Amino acid sequence: MKITKKNIDDLNAIVTVEVSKDDYAPKVDSVLKNYAKTASIPGFRKGAVPMSMIKKQYGKAVLLEEVNKILQENLNRFLQEEKLDILGNPLPKADENFNWDAEDYAFDFELGLTPAFDIDLSSAKNLTQYKIVADDKMLDDQITRIRKQYGKLISKDTVEAGDDIAGTFNNTEKGISNPAQFTLDVFKDKKQADKFLGKKTGDVVTLNTKGLFPDDHQLMDYLKVSHDDVHGLDIDVDFTIEEIHTAELAEMNQELFDKLFGEGNVSSVEEIKAKIKQDAETQFESQANQKFLNDVTEYLLNNTKFELPSAFLKKWIQTVGETRLNAEQAEEEYAKSEKGLRYQLIEGKVMSQNNLQITFEELKDYTAQMIRKQMAQFGQMDPSDADVDGIVARVLSNQEEIKRLSDQVMSEKMLNLYKEVVKHDVKEVTYDQFIAASYGE
């Protein structure tokens, strides 16, 4: 057995595996002898079939199988021993002159090599870590929502701003007849909303669907039209007003405080606002962290230059699925997956350069913290260590869960690394300002 590697360039290589008769003959003979013991061929007693006939009937198939086993075993060992960092899997190179009737064989395999590159996190620039604060407007709006939620609905005849309106959307041509309930701030266009002001129960308001809601997908909820129809839908719909309600806001008193936070835990509006602010900013922090992680990732993708063995990868893509792809299909698939592959390589390089690793104890601790938070949401504020440990053991017995949780732990490690090493500004913003910065809205 002889294995050699020849570099074509920095990203491609050929590995040649030479298999001699001495490598495979003993195994082939052993298999054929076992076949001879059990073979059932008309005209011969079981176990008495001549070896020449066994070889004629089974020899070539056994030879191919045993040589393939030798190839896979030794090629994998060679890649590990040589510490070759490859992309995809080795691809056997076709040889039109290959002869299975020869005694010694040589097999060529194409390799796509991982590109060599380094990442300098300290060189990143123009990145911002947002700190989202719950401003007074947000806190006041939340207080109003709470008072409205726990207040009383009062029926009325005429629509005013802030009222809750119920009725039915209709369009005969499109087969739309769908009950709906909303307040006027649901509409994107104020002119559309203003059509309802002063209307009474029984009145019909005609609306155009184009740009009616901030997101066209909301048409699926309010009109029950299909996903394929919602984008750019431009039709008139009639809304028949059937009920009008206004909310009599609940009083901010101790009875409401106890209902919201438990008896005696809160005694003033200021304390409620402080709790709302704390909870909101905790949630905002995770959103801001995810954006910072995404922004650093995007920066690295755009500023880390390296070549890929694209020709090899396109050829490999043709072979990996259940159905073999043609060259054009592989080209399309490669175009869709190239960015993801580059991200995986960059992520792996960041991890290796900074020695980011996950121990099983870290994974257990992270899982336990997650479980305690989930239990607290359902009122179990102080579960026993034994109960938590039991749930952790069950969760971590699932390999998919281990992979999912490991990804989360590594994301936290990378986030902490980026915050420490990557140069960035810290900017305090409201949630609306954060949304505008994130999505341009």
N, C-alpha and C positions, 0 to 999 in steps of 0.2 A: 504494500500500500504506500503510495507516494502522493502527497498533496502539495501543490505549489501555487503561488499567487503572483499574477503579473498585473501591475498597475497600468491602466490605459491612460488615465489622467488623474487629477486630484479627486475626482468624484466617481470614477468607474474603474472596475478591476475585473479580471478573469481569474477564477480559481479552477485549476485542473486537478481532477482526482483520477489517479491511475490505479486500476484494480487488476491484480494478476490472478492467475488460476489458483495459486496457493491461498489467496484471500477468500475465495468463495467455494472452491471445490469441496472441502470437508463439510461445509454446511449443506450444500446441495446434495451430496451423497447421503448425509444423515437423513435428510427429509425424504429422499427417494426410497431409502431402506424402510422407513416407517410406512410409506405408501405401499411398498411391496408386501408388508405384513397384513395389510387390511384391504388391498385392492381386490375388486370382484370383476373379473373379465371372463366372458363366456369361453368355455373350453379349458379352463384352468381352475384348480382347487384354490380356495382362498388361502393366500399366503404362499402359493407356489407359482406365481406369475414370474416369468423370466425377467431379470433386471433390464435386459435389452428392450423388452417391450414396455416396461415401466418408464425407461428413459425416453423412448420414442413418444409415448403418450403424454407424459407429464414433465419431461426434462426441461423444455424451453420455458414453460410457465414458472417452474420452480427456480430456474436460473435467473429469470427476470426479477422475481420476487426477492430472492436472497441478495442479488447484486444491489437492488434498490435499497434494501435494509442497510447494507454495508455503506452505501453512499450517504444516506441520510445520517446515520450514526456518526460516521467519521467526518463528514462535512460540518455538522453542528459542533462536534468537538474541536475541530480546527478553528472555527470562528470564535469559539469561546477562549481557546488557548492563545490565539493571536490577538485577542481583545479587539476584534474588528467591529467597529460601530457602523452598522449598515442600515439602510432604509428598505422597507419592504422585505421580501424574501429572495434568496438566490434563485435566479431563473436559468433552467437548463438551456444550453445553446444547441440548437438543432445541427446535426451533422448528417448530410445526405449520404455520405460514404460509410456510415457506421455499420459494422458487421458483427452481429451476435454470434456468428459461427467461429469467430476468432477466439483465442483462449485468453488474451489479455485485452483490457479495454481502457479507454481514456475518455473522461466526461468533463466537458467545460461548463462552468456556471458563471453567469454574469452577476456582478454585485454592484449595487448603488451605494456609494459611501456617503456617510454623513459629512457635511461640509465643516471645515475648521473655521471658527470665528470666536471672537471674544465680545463681551458686553461691558461697557463702562457706564454703570448707572449714574455715576457722579457727573457725567457730561450732559444729562438731560436738562432741558430748559423750558421755560414758559408753561409750567404745569402749576395747577392750583388745587389745593386741598380746601374744600368748602366746609365751613362750620355753619350748619343751618340752625337758626334760632326761631322759636315760636314767638312771633311778635304780638303786640296787643290786639291787633285786628283779628288774628287767628284765634286768640284766646276768647275774645268777645264773641266771635262767630260760633265758637264751640259751645260757649255758655248759652247762646241763643238756641242752638240746635238741641241742647239738653232740655231747656225750658219748653221748647216746642214738642219734643218727644214725650215729655211727661205732662204736658198740658192737655187741654180739652179741645176737641174739634167742634166748631159751631157752624151749623148750616147757614148759608146766606143765598141771596138771589142774584147779586151782581158781582162780577169779578173785579177784584182790586189786586194791586201788586202784592205778592207774598202769599196769595191764596192757593189752596190745594184744589186742583180741578180734575174731575173724573168724567169720562165720556167714552166715545167710540170713534176711531179713525175709519173712514170709508173711502174706497175707490172701486167702483163696480168693474171697470175694465181690467184692473189688476187683481181682482178678487180679494181686495183688502177689506176686512171687517173685524177690527181688533180693539177690544177695550183697553184703556190706558188711564193712568193717573200721574199727574206731574204738577210741579210748580213752574212758573213762567221762566225762572232762571235756567231751565233745562235747555232752552233754545239758544243757538249761537247768534242768530240775528235778532237784535232788539226790535226791529220793525215787525217781525213775525210775532214776537211776544206781545207787542202793543196792540195787535189785532183783537186780543182777548179782553182788554180793559174795557169795562162798561158793559160787557155782554152778560146775558142772563141765561138761566137754565132753559134748555130747549133751543137756544140759538146755535147756528152752524157757522163755524169759522173755517175758511178755506186757506190752506197753507201749501206752499211749494216745497218739495222735499230736498231740492238742491241746496246744500249748505244749511239745512234746517238745524242740525245738531253739530256740536264740536267734532264728533267722530261719526262718519257715515255708518259705522257698524251699529250705532244706536237705532238705526232704522229697523234692524232685525228684531230688536226688543219691542219697539213701539208699534211697528206695522206688521211684524211677522213675515217679512219678505226674506228671500234666501240670500245667502252670502254673495252669490254671483250677481245678484241684482242691485245690491246696495251702493256700489261704487259709481258715483256720478248719476244716481237715479234722479230724474228730473220730471216729476209728475205733480199734479195737484191732488191733494187729499182733503176731504171734508171731515172736520171734527165736530161732532154733536155734543154740546155741553149737557151733561146729565146731573152732575152734582157740583156744588161749590162749597168749600169749607174754609174757614179761617181758624187759626190756632189761638186759643186763649192761653198765653204762656203761663207755665207753672211758676209759683212764687219760689224764690230762692230762700227757703227756710230750713230749719233743722230736720224737719220731716223728709224733705227731698235729699238733704245731705246724707242722712242715714240710709235712705233707699239706694243712693249711688255708691257709697263707700263703706257701709256698715255702721252700726250704731256707735256714735261718739267719736268716730275717727276724724271727722272734718266738722268745723263749726263756723266757717265763713267762706264767702265767695273767693277771697284772696287765697285761702288754702286750696280750694278747688282749682283755681287757676294755676297754682304752683304745681299741683299734681298733674294737671293736663300738660303743663309746660315740660315737666320732667319726662313724662311718658312719650310725648311727641318728639322731643329732642333725642331721646334714646332711639326711637325708630328712625328719625332723620339721620342719625349718625351712621347707621348701617347703609342707608342709601348714598350718603356722601362718600363713605369708604368704598363702596362698590364703584362709584363714578371715578374716584381717584385711581383705583386699581385698573379700571378699564382704560383710563386716559394714559397711564404709564404703559400699559400693554400696547395701546395703539401707537404711542410714541416709539416704543422699541421696534414694533413691526415696520414702521415707516423709516426708521433711521438705522436699523441693523441690516447691513448689506451682505448677502452671501448667495452663491449660486447653488442650485439643486441639480441632481442628475435627472433632469426632466425627461429625457428620452427613455431612460431606464424605467422611471416611475410610470410613464404612460404605458409602456409595454407590460409592466407588472400589474397595473390596474386592469388590463384586459383579462387577466387570469384569476383574479381573487374572488370574484363573485360567483354566485350559483350559475349564472349564465355568462358565457364568454362575451366580452364586448368587442366591437370592431374598433379600428383605429380612430374613427371620428367620434364615437361614443366615449372612448378613453380620453381623448383630447378634451371633451366637454367636462368629463368627470374630474380630470386633473385641474382644469381651470377653477372648478368649484371648490376643490379641496386644498389648493396650494396655500392659501392664506392660513388655513387651519394647521397644516403641516409646519409652516414657518413658525406659527405661534408655539406649537409643541416643542420645536427645537429650541426656540428662544427661552421658553419656560424651563426646559431641561437644563439649558446652559446657566440660567440664573440660579437654579437649584444647586448645580454642581459647583459653580464658582463660589457660592456662598455657603456651601455645606448645609443646605436646608434638608433636614431629614425628619421623619416622624417615628417616634417610638410607640410601642403598643401601649405603654402607660399613658402617654399623651393622648392617644386615641380614646382610651378608656375614660380619662378625666374629662375630655371634651364631650363625649357621649353622655356622661353622668350629668354634667352641667346642663346640657340640652334637655335631658329628661326632667331634671328638677324644674326648669323653667316651664316646660309643658305641663307638668303636674300642678304647678302654682296657678296656671291659667284656669285650671278646673277646681281650684279651691284647696288643693292638697299642698299646704304651705310648708309642712315640715315632715316629709316622708322619711322613713328610716333608711339607714345606709344599706341594710339587707334588701329592702324592697328595690331600691335604685340599682344595686349591684345585680340583682336578678334580672331586671329589665335590660341592663347593659349587656349582660351575658347573652341574652336572647337576641338582641339587636346585632351584636358582633359575631353571632354564629352565621349570619347571612353575608355572603361574599359581596353581593351588590351593595348592601348597606355599608360594609367596610370601605368599599371603593368610594361611595358617595361622601361618607364622613371624612375619609382621608383627603379627598379633594378640598373639602371645606377647611380642614385644619391647615393644609398647605397654602390655601388662599390667604388665610390669616397670617401665616408666617411671611408670605411674600408681601402682603400689605404692610406689615410691621417693618420689613426690610426697606421697602420703598419709602415709607415715611421717614426712616432714619437716614437713608443714603441719598435718595433722589432730591435734588434741589427743587423747592417748590414754595409758592406763596400760600399763606393761610388767609382765607377771605370769609368774613362773617356775612351771611345773607339770610333773607327770609326764605320760606319755602317757595313762594311764587318766583322769587329771583333765581332760586336754584333750578326750578323747572325751566325758566326762560334760558338759563345758561346751558342746561342739559339738552333741551329739545328745540330751542329757538322759538318758544311760544310766549 
